[in-house]
Structure formats: structure tokens, C-alpha cells
Amino acid sequence: MFPLMYDRNKIISVVDYYLRNGSLRKTAKEFNIHYNTLWKWVRKYKDGNIYGYRRPWNRKEWWIERRVIILKENYPFISLRSAREILKGEGINISIKGIWGIWKRAGLAGFKNNISSSRFTEYVSFDKRDEFLIEKAKEFIKNGRIKEGIKILNSVNFCNEGEIIKKIPDKYLSKKRVFEKYVYSIFEIPMKKYYKKMRELRKYFYKKKFYYSMMRALLQEMISLEWLSEFNKIIEISSEYLKYFEKVNDKNLKFHFLISRGIAFASLGEIKKVKEILRKCKRMSYNNSEFSLNISTLYSFIYDNKRAIKSIYKISKRDEVFYLYLSFFLLNSGKHKESMKILRGLKFDKERENLKKLAFSLYFLTNGEIDKSRKYLIEALRGFKRADFKNYLFTAYLILSKIYYFLGRLEKGRRILRNIITFLKKYKLKKELSIVSILFSGKFEENFKDYPLIKMLIYLNKAKDKINYYYRAFEISERYGIAGYFHRFVLFYPDVIKNLIKYGKKTYLPKSLLKSPLFDKERTVYYIKFLNGFSVYRNNIKVKKVLTKKERAFLIHLATRAGSPGRSINVEEICENFWNNKEKKENLYHLLFKIKAKLRMPEHSIEIERRNNFLINNKVYFITDYSEFEETLARANAFLRGDEWEFARKEFLKISKFLKVKPLEKIYDRWSEDLRNEIIFKYNEEIKKFKIECMRKKDFKTFYKLRIFKNI
């Protein structure tokens, strides 16, 4: 303990002065104390004794620990025996066990088993001394002694309390604390900012010859470049430092370095290099089954879904993340029911809940339940965060395009795909561009010709002229476990399927897809516009018959609440809404008869089931411009959250064109009035938010283009 004549705060300020100036005797003279006293204070400060921590008898002095840590930083791949020999040459006698203990406490060895993470903060062991000091730091910060608390935080080897260091500005933290702070904050800040900080730290550590920390910073830099789709940069910087990772004993660090390179190669069309990396990663996974999740993900990048499923089953720790990935792989392999059984019983955090919704959207699309598919897709788009939206945006656009193809609105489906091309080009997403290019023109980048999905699409294109190529495409989908992709992408080739049906040949498609309006002539699609005037289109042809206000209101009600086959509405609810009387069923029969006659609906397409008292949609698909309004709004917000101002701006300007007048004017049933108020309120709220963004961006031209409705 310290003598009572010396105040602890004074001791800390003296030691701090010494650490900043580096001269023991000058500091002692400056504060009028004996230099031996100062030396004792410095030793106790470094050991943590100044805060009440008792250093174990067998733990080395702080300067020896510091030298052992720096040795590992300078030579990340050094062995324990070599380290002991070097230290012995410097006059430091320490055992192999002692060296290993210091490295473990500093987070440079003795990592936790069966953990797969690219962030070292999740798999390093923690030192009791550091734990004690961090608790002291929290106590000091809470009591207003902030500077003292920050000094303690900077003195520890590793800080596992991310929430503390996140609140402290960078300038007050040591470089290692800054590094840890940003690793804990990876998805809470813009990815460009994260990339710049990691690049800065990587260069700093390299300059100081802290090569171990440099490798960790480099891996985080590579991961940020993945999110930014800068795949060429990943290959460039990783190749420069490849020699460091080849020898390092940190398996997590080495493994995720290889996975990041593999993802970059997969995105650039270098499938041979991806397979070479996969072989190395599989060898590393023998001692850590948790690596199998990343291996299966890398297989999915090259569309080898069969091997992805085989790899993921090797994982011993089967948590929610495991089942989420497994359900996606099963969905893409065409095992839709198995996938849904897994997903329905799982609960996720908000981030992964969006992926679950995307999976539901894919499932309901293949199952022919278009309303549900669109609903889950819009919810997923609304929930995408800045970090993940770019990776899933292309999938969302593909699903939306397939929904319109399913309904036979081919031109609308093509337009949606064209709208995403500019975005894909901006981020140089070559693989995704090749997919879109094949769908439009049959052309693609030669690098991707060996990818199973690309092969499948090439054969589907050729099947337009020779039907046998269709079966080759199906064979590819079976061989690589991508039957789910096959079922969904076939929607882009309606003529091929129609020819197969015409000649009575097998399509190997689910019945739900064959019942779509795209292939089944008995299925009718009605497109109803009511946001900006009223009009009805039957199978893309405008209906010339004039509908009364009540007929319009009922048709909108039906289209919104029971828009696809299998959906139903309670008859009493309809009668109560339109005639203020639950018993007015005869009125409903007459109204339905008139509408069916005017719109030429098939006889049993919509019926009233007397036993259960429900109006049931049997065969008709309805689309409304309100659903298109919601889709556009969801895309606009996704772009806005992703800091894609120009793309968000274009989508918001489209929204303003949907509502030039108040919808459902002069229609006074209760449900229609509620819908009108809901639409206008939603429109006004979103436009107000966007106008605020316009002011921040100083985009006054767009600001004045957007109008807000008054007197709802």
C-alpha cells in the first residue's frame, strides 16, 4: 500500500508525467521526490497495485510482460522456445509456461475452442487483472473521475467492455483501445468510415511493427471491403500481406482471412481459386466444427448448394444462426416444406428477422401465395439496415420481379430488373450483373461460365430453340442442389414451359407454379388503379365497362383483402360495411353478380360459401396500385437507410406520382374512408421525413417537387 502522506491522485499524475516524458530522474526532480520512490510507484501503477489489485507472486514485472507481448507482436509466428531463447539473450529468464501465460492474458494465444469469428474480441481469453482494472475504470467514470478512468482503460492488455469505450472519443484512447472500439461498433457506423479507420490502424500497426495487431486490423479492413463490394481491393491488399497469415498460429484469424479472399474470388468469377481456398479451409475445420458454417456459406457463393448443406451438418453447436442458414440452403435446394418447418419455430433478433422474412417471401412465391410473398418482402425491405441492405437488395428486386412474372405482367417485371442495373454497376457486382444480363440478352462475363446457376440459365436460354436444353438445366439444378433457384428462374422463360405443357412433357415444377396466370389460362389477373383516378385492367387489357361508386368500393375492398386464390372475407363484415346491416346478403349477391358480369370473371372464380358465411376467392389474382405504392415506399426507405441518396430520391419522386389527388374521394363507406386516411397519413409521414433529408442534403429542387396533403 502507499504511505498516507501521498494522495493517490497525485501519484497517478506524477506517474503519468513520467510516462509521457520518459525520464525518471527529471520527473523526480520536477516533483521533488526521490527517484527510487518514483520507480516503485511506476512498477505498482503498471501492475495495477495502485488501485488495490494484488499481483500474484509468480507473475512477472510489468516491463518483462511488456517485452514478451511486444516480441509476439513483432513476430506473430514465433514459437515459445524461440521466444525464450531471444529473451534469455536479453537477460530475461522466463519459462515457456510463463511466456504462454503472458501471451494468453494479452489475447495473443490460448484462444477459446470451437468458436468461429472474424472478430478477435469474441474468442480471446480474458485476464483477471484486466477485469479488476476495468471495473475500477467503470467506477471512476461513473463518479466523474473520467480522466483517471480512461487512463486505467488504456493500461489494460485487452478491454472486453465495448459499451464503455464506445462512449469515449478516439483522441483519449490508445490505438489498441481505438481498434477494439471500432470492432465492437462494426455495424453501428457507416461501413466507409469503418473501412477508413481500419486502413489507418493497419498502417499504424505496420509502421510500429505490431504485426499481430496489423493482421487483425487487415482482416477487419477486408470485411469492410466485402460490404462495400470492393473485391479487387481485397485481393490486392490480402496478397500483399499473405506471408504473415501463412505462418500464424491463430486459426480463427487465418481461417477468416482465407474465407474473405474466397468471397472476393467468388464475386470476381475465379471459381478455381475459390475451390483451392475451400480445400484449405476444410482441412482447418477438422479441429473446429464451427468453421463449417463459413465453409457452407462460401459454397453458396459459387451456387454449390449440395456441398453447402453437407458442410453445415458438420457443425456441433446448432443454434438459431445454424438453423437460419440451413433453412435458406434447403429453400434453394427446392425442399420448401422442410425449410419452413425449421423457420416457423425460430425467433431471431431484428437483424436476422429480416432474413427470415426474405425466406418466407421466397417460400410463398414458389407456393403461389403472392399476397403473402409481397407482404413479407415489403417487411424485409423496411427492416434492412445500412450494413446489410446492399447484400440482400438484389435478392429483393429479383423476388419482386418474379412476383410480376408469376402474375403475367412481364413488362413490369422487366422494368424492376432494369431499375437495379445502375446500382449493380455502381458497386461492380459482376456476378449479379451477369445473372441480369443473361435474363435480358443471354450474354454474360466469361469468368462466370462455370458457376452452376449461370450454366443453368445458359441452358434455359437455349431451351427457347431446343427443348432438350431444358432438361440439361434441370439436371444441373439436381446435381448442385439448386432446384429452388430452378423453380423460381423458370418464371423468366414462360414460352419454354408453355411448349412443354402443350406437348405433354414433364416440367418438374411444383403444381403451385403451374397454376400461375403465367402458365394457366383459366387464372385471371385484374390490375386495379384507384390512387389517382379509377381504372381496371383484365390480363393487361383495360376494361371499358363503367362501374358505380359502390361497385368500385367493393372491388377495391375485395382486391385489398382477398387478392389471391384461397383468401376469404367474412360476409357479415362486408354487409355491415356497405349496407350497415349484417343480414343484407341478397344485396351482396346482386353486387357480386354485376361486377363479375362487367369484368368477365370466370363463373366460380369468386363465390359465397353459405355454410361458413365467407366470400372466397377461388381463381382470381388482384393487383392494385396501392401495393405498388407500398413496394416503392419500401425500396425508397431501404436506399435511404443505405446512404444511397440518388437512388432513394428517384424512388421518392415516383411515390409523389402515385398520389396527385386524394384517393377514394366521394366514396363514403367506413372501410374506404379508413383506407383513404391511412394512405394519405402514410404518404404525408414519409414525404415529411424525406423533405427533412432534402434539407440536410441541400437538395431544394427535390424538396419543392414533393407535395403534402392537407385536411385529411
N, C-alpha and C positions, 0 to 999 in steps of 0.2 A: 504493500500500500504506500501512498505518497504521504510525506510529512504534512501536518495540518497547516504549517506556515505557508504552503504553496497552494494557491487556488487552481482547481482543475482547468478552468478556462484559460488561466494564464499559461499553464504548462502546455496546453494544446496550441495556443498562439505562438509560443516560443518554438515548439517542435515544427509547426507549420512554416515559420520563418526560416528555420534551418533547412527544411526540405526544399523550399523554393530557392534558397541562396547557395546551399551546398557546402558551407564552411563551418565546421564545428567550433573552432576557436573564435572566429569572428562573431558568430552568433552568441557564444558565451560572454564575450566581452561587451557586446551590444546590450545584453540584458543583465550584466553584472552578476553572473553565476559561474561556478566552476565548470570547466568543460567535461569533467567526469560525470558531474550531475546531469548535464545535458545529454551525455551519451546514454546514461541509464534511462532517462525519460524517452529518448528516441527508441530504444530497444523495447521498452514497455508499451509505447504507442504502437509500434509495429506488431507486437504480439497481441494487442488488444487489452492488455492488463490495465491500461489507464481507465477503461470502462468497467472494470470488475471481473473481466474474464481471466481465468487461471490457466496458463499454458501447461499442458501435460509435461511431466518430467522428461519424457523421451522424445518430445517434439523439438526440432532444431530451431536455432535462432532465425529471426525474420530474414536476415541478409543471406543466410545459407539457402532458405526456402526460395528466396527471390532468385538466386543464381541458378538453382535447379529448374525453376519454372522457365527462366529465360533460355536455358540450354535446350529445353524441349521446344520452345517457340522457334529458336534458331534452326534446330534440326528435328523437324516433326517425325522423321522416320528412324531416329536414333534408338538403339537398343538399350536396355537397362545396364548391361555390362559395359558397353562403350561409354555411357554417361558416367558410370562410376569411375572408369579409368581417367576420363577427362577431368573430373572433379578432384580425383586423387592427385593429378598433376598440378592442380591449382592449390593444393594443401588442404582440401576439404575431405575429411574421412566420413563417409556415409555408406550405409549398407544398401543393397539392391532393394530390400523391402522399404527402407526409408525413402529412397528416390521415388519408388512406385506410389507410396503413400502421399508424397507431396504432389506428384502429377495428378493423382486422383482427386485430391482436395482442390486443385486448381482447375478441374474439369478437362484435363488433358489425357486421362487414362481411367481405367476402371469403370467403364460405362455400364449403364443398366442393360440387362439382357432382354431379348425378344421385344424390342421397340424399334419401329421403323419411322424415322422422322428426318426431314431435311433441316430441322431447327435443333441445333445442339442443346438449346435450353431445355429440351424435353427428355434428353437421355443422359445428361451428365450427373454424376453423384454430387452431393452437397456436403460441405464442411460444417461441423458443429460450431467452430469458431465464427465462421461467416454468418451462420444462423443467429448466433448470440448478438453479433455486432449489428446485423440488420434490424433486429428487434429493438436494440438501443437507438438506432438511427430513426426508426419509426416513432419511438417515444420522444426523442428530441424534436423532430419535425412537428409532431402533434402539440408539443409545449411551446412552439415558437422559436426554438433554437435551430433554425433551418440550416445555417452555415455549418454548424457543428455536425448536424445530421448528414449533410451532403458529404462532408469530409470522411465520415465513417463509411458511407456507401462506396466512396471512391477507393477506400483502403482494402476492401474485401477482394477475394480472388474471383468470385462469381456471385451475382445477385439474382436470386430466384423470385424476387418480388417485383414483377413487371409493373404493377399499378403504381408503385412509389416512383420509380424512375421515369415513368411516362409523364408525370406532372412536373418534372424538373427540366428547365431549359438546357439545351446541349452545352452551352458555354460553361456551365458549372460542373459538368460531369467529365470524368476521364474518358478517353477514347473507347476503352473496353465497355464502360457503362453506356456510352452512346450507342455502341454496337448492339448491346443487349436490349436497350430501349427500343431500337428500331425493329429488331427481330420480334419482340413482343407485340409491336404495333403494325405488323406487315399488312393486314387487311383493313386497317383503320385510317390509312393515309393514302393519297394518290400514288399509284404504282410508279409513276415517273419520278416523283420525289424520293420514293424508296430506292429506286434504281440509282439515282444520282448520289444518294448518301452511301449506299453500299460500294459504289465505284470509288468514291472519295476515301472510304475507310480501307478498302482493299489496297489502294495506292499508298496510304499512310502506313499500314502494317508491313507492306513490302519494303518500303523505304527504311523502316526501323528494324527490318529483318525478323519481324514476328511472323514467320511463315505459316505457323499453325492457324493463328487468327486470320491471316491473309486468305488461307484456303476456305475458312468458314465464311468470310465476307464475300469471296468469289462465288461460292455456291448460292448465296442469297442474291447476288447480282444476276446470276444465271436464271434463277427462278423468277426474278422480276422481269427479266427479258422474255421469258416464256409468256408471261401475262401480256407483255407489250408486243408479242409476236415478232420479236427481232431475232429470228432463228439463226441467221448468218452471223450475227454478233456473238451468239452463244458459242458457236463452233470456233469462231476466231479467238475469243479470249480463253476458252477452255483448252484449246490446242496449245496456247502459249504457256500454260501452267500445268500441262498434263503430267510432266515428270514428277511433280510434287505428290500428286494423287496416286500414282502407280505404286509408291512405296509406303504410304501412310498406313498405320495400323487401325485407324478409326474407320471401322467398316461402314457405319452409317454415312459418314462424310464421303467415303469413296463410292458407295453404292448409289447415293442420290446424285452425286456428280455424274456418274455413268447414265443414270435414268434421265437426267436433264439433257445430256448430249443425245441420248436416244430419241427423246421427244423432238429435239431440234432436227435431227436427221430424218425422222419420220415426216415432219412437216415440210421438209425440202425434197422429199422423194428418194432419199438414199436408203432404200429398204435393205440392201446387203449389209450396210454398216449398222443398221438397227438390229438385224439378226445376230451380228457379231457381238454387239453390246448385250443382247438378251442372253447369249450363251455365258458370258462373264457373270452377269447378274444372277443367273440360275445357280451357278457354282457357289456364289456367295450366300445364296438363300438356304443352303443345306444346314447351316448353323443358326439361321434366324428365319423362321417360317413367316414372320410378319413382312418380310421383303416381298413375299409373293403377291401382295396387293398391288404394289407398284409395277411388278413384272406383268401382271394381268392387264393393268392399265396401259402399259406400253404396247402389249399385243393388240389392244383395242385401237391404238393409234394407227396400226397398219391393217386394221379390219380382219385380224385373225381371231375371231370370237371364240372358236372352238378351243384354242390353246389358252385364251384368256380365262375361260371357265375352268379348264383343267388346273391352271395355276392357282386360281383363287381358292379352290377347295383345299389347298395345302396349308392354309392359314389355320393356326390353332386357336387364336383369340377371335371369336366370332361375335363381334359387337354390331351396333346399328350400321356403322360405315361398311362393314363387310357385307351385310345383307342388302344395303342400298346398291352397292356396286354389282353384287350378284344378280339382283333383280333387273338391272339395266342390261347385263350381259345376256340373261335369259330372254328378255324382251327382244333384243336384237337378234337372238338366235331363233325367234319365232315361237318360243314357249311362253305365250302370253298369260295363260291361266296360272302357271307356276309362279311367274313373276309377280302377279297381282296378289296371290296368296301370301307371299313374303311381305310385300309393301303395305298391305292393308293393316297388318298388325304392328307396324313400326311407328314410333314417334321420334321426331328429329328436332334439332334447333332450327331457327328461322332460315339459316343459310342452306341447310340440306333439305329443308321442307320444300324449297323451290324446285330442287332436282326431283323430289318425289312427285310434285305436281306435273313436271315435264314428262315423267314416266307415265303418269295417269293419262295425260293428253295423248301420248303415243298409243297407249293401250286402247282407249276409247275410239281413236281414229280407225284402228285396224278392226275394231269390233262394230264399226258403223254407227256409233253413238256420237254424232257430230256436235250436238249441243254441249255435251259433257266435255268432249275433246277441246272445243273452243274455250269453254269456261275455265278449265284447268290451265290452258295455255296462257290466257289473259292474266290469271292469278300468278303464274310463274313469272311472266314479264314484269308484272308490278313489283314483284319481290326481288328481282335481280339487283345485286349490289354493284358498286363501282368495280370491284375486283373480278367478279365472276361473269358479268353480263356479256363480255365480248366472246368468251368461250362458248356460251350457250345461245347467243343471239342467232347464229346461223342455223342451229337446230330449230329454234323457234320459228324462223322465217320459212324453213323447209316444211315444218308441220302445217303452218298456216296455208302455204301454197298447196299442199296435198289435200287439205280440207276443201279448198275450192275446186281442185281437180276431181275429188270424190263426188262433189255436187254437180259436176259437169260444166262449171264456169271456168273453162280453160284459160281464157284471156286474162281473167282476174288473177288466176294462179300464176301465169307467166309474168304479169306485171309485178307481183310481190317479189318474185325471184330477181327480176331486173333491178328492183329498188335496192337489193342488198349488194349488188356487184360493186358499186362505188366504195362501199365500206370494206369489202374483202380486198379490193385493190389497194386501198389506203394502208391496210395492215399487212399487205403482201401474204395473204393466206392462200398460198398456191394450191394446196390440196383441195380446199373448199371451192376455189375458183375453177379448178379442173372439173369438179362434180357439176357445177352450174353450166360450164361450157359444154360438157357432153350432153346435158339435157336440152340445150338450145341448138347446138350446131354439130354435135358429135366429135368436136375437137377437144384436145387436152394436152397437157405437158407430158412429153415422153418419159420424164422421170418417174411418173406415177403409173405407168402401164402394168407393172407387176403387182399393184395393190388389188386384193380380191374384189373390193367394191367397184373399183374402176374397170376391172375385167368384166364384172357382171354387167355394168352399164354399157360397155362396148358391145357385148353380145346382145343386149336388149335393143340397142340401136340397129344392129344388123338384122335383128328379127323382123324389122319392118319389111325387109325384102325377102328374107328366107326364114321361115318359121322354125326351122331346126335350131337356130341360134338361141331361141327362147329356152330350149331345154338345156343348152350349154350354160346359159346364165343361171338356170335353176340348179344345175349340177355344181357350179362354183359356190352358190349360196349354201348348199348342203355340205360341201367339203370344208368350208371355212366357218360354218356355224353362223351365217349371216342371213338366214331365211327371213327374219324380221325386216331387215333392210329390203330384201327382195319383195316382200308383200307391199311395202309402202312405196317403193320406187316404181313398181309396175303401174301405179296410177298415172305416171307421166307418159305411158305408152298404151293409151286406150285402144288404138287400132289393132295392135298385136293381139290383145285379149279378145276383142270382138271377132277377129278372124278365127281364133281358136274355138270360141263358143259356136260360131257359125258352122264350122266343120266337125263339131262334136268332139274336139280333142281336150285332153286333160290340161287344166291351168295350174293345178297345185296351189290354188289360192283359197283362203278362208271363205266360207259362204257369205259372211257379212260383207266382204269386199265385192263379191259378185252381185250382191243385191243393191249396190250403189247405183245412183242415177246415171253414172258414167257408163255402166255396162247393161243395166236393166231398163228397158224402155218403159216398163209399167210404172217405174218410180218417177214421180213428177216433182220438179223443183219450182217453187214460187219465190220470187225476189220482190219484197215489198219496201217501197220507199215512202217514208212518212215524215221525216225530219224537215224536209224542205219542199213542201208540196206532196201530193199523194199520187202514186202510180204503182201498178202491179205488172210483173213480168212472169210469163209462164214458159219455162225452159228457154230463157233468154229472149223471148219474143213478147213485146208489150201487149197487154190485154186492153182492148179498146172499149169494152163494156164499162159503163159508168156505175159506180157503187154509191149507195146512200151513205149518209154520215154514220148511221148505226151499223151498217154493213162494214164500213171501213174500220170503225172502232172494234167490232167483234173480230175482224180478220187480223188486226194488229195484236189484239188480246191473244188470239189463238197462236199466231206466229211466234209471239214472245214467250208464251208459257208452255206450248207443246209443239216445238219447232221441228221435231224429228220423229220417225216411227217409234211407237212404243210409249210415247209420252201421253199423259192424260190430264184432264181438268175436271174438278167436281162440278156437276151440273147445277147444283143448288147455288154455288158461288157465282156462276155465270148469270143465272136468273136474278139473284139478289142484286148484282151489279148493274145489269142492263134494264131490269123492269121493277126493281125494288120489291120483288116477290119471289120467294123460293119455289112457288108452285107453278110459275109461268113456263112450264116445259114446252107447251104447244107453240108458244112464241119462238122458242129456241129452235124447234123442228123446222118451222117455216123460214126462219132467218138462215139456218144452215142450208136448207134446200135451195133458196135463192142464190146464195153465194156459190154453192157447188155448180149450179147451172151457169152462172155468169162466168166463172173461172174454168169451166170444163174440167172439173175434178173427177177422177175415176169414181165409180159407184160406191165402193166400200172403203174408200180411202180414209174418210173420217166418219165415225159412227157414234151414236149414243147408246151405251150399254145400259139397258134398263135395270138389270139385276143389281149392279153395283152403283148405278147412278153416276156414271162417268162419261165424259166425252173423250173418245180415244182416237189418236192419230195412228192409222194403220200403215199408210204407204207414202205419205207426202212429206217432203222436206221444205221448210221455210227458211229464208234468209231475209234479214232486214238491214236497212242502212244504219239502224241503231247498233247492231252487233259490229258493223264495220267501224262505226264511230268509236266504240269501246276498244276495238283492236288497235286503231290508230292512236288513241289516247295512251294505251299501254306501251306501244312502241316509242312514242314521244317521250314518255317518262323514263323508259329504260335508257334511251340515248342521253337524256338529261342527267340521270344519275351516273352515267358512264363518262361524263365530261365531254360528250360529243355534241358540241353546240350546233354546228351546221346541220347535222342530221336531225337533231331534236327540233330545230327551227322549222325545217321543211315539213315535219310531221305535224307540228302545232298549226302551221298555216293551212294544212289540209283539214284539220279539225274545224277551223273557222268557216270553211266552205260547207260543212255539213249543216250548220245552223244559220241560215240567213234570215229566217223568220221563226217565230215561236212554233214548235211542233204541236200537232193535235189541237189546233185552235178551233173553237166553236164545236168541240166535242166534249160533252159535259157529264159523262158517266164517271163515277167515283174513281175507278181504276185508271182511266185515261188521264184524268186530272192529276192523280198522284204520279203517274209516269211522266207527264209533262213537267211537273215541278221538279221531279228527280233529275231529269235530263238537263234542264236549264241550270239547276243548282250545281250539278256535277261539271257542266261546261264552264259556268262562271268561276267556280273554285279553281279549276285547272288553268284557265286563262289568266286569272289574277296571279297565281304562282308564277306562271311563265312571264307575265309582264314585269314582275319583280326581277326575274333573271335578265330580262331585256335591259332593264335599267342598270343592273350590275355590269352587263357586258357593253353598255352604252350603244345598244342597237335600237335607236329611236325609230328607225324606219319600220322595223317589225312591230315595235310597241304600238304604233298608231294604226297598224293594219288590223289588229285584233280588237274586236268589239265585245262588250259585256251587256247582257240583257238586264233591263231594269223592271221593277214591279212584277216579281214572279207571282 
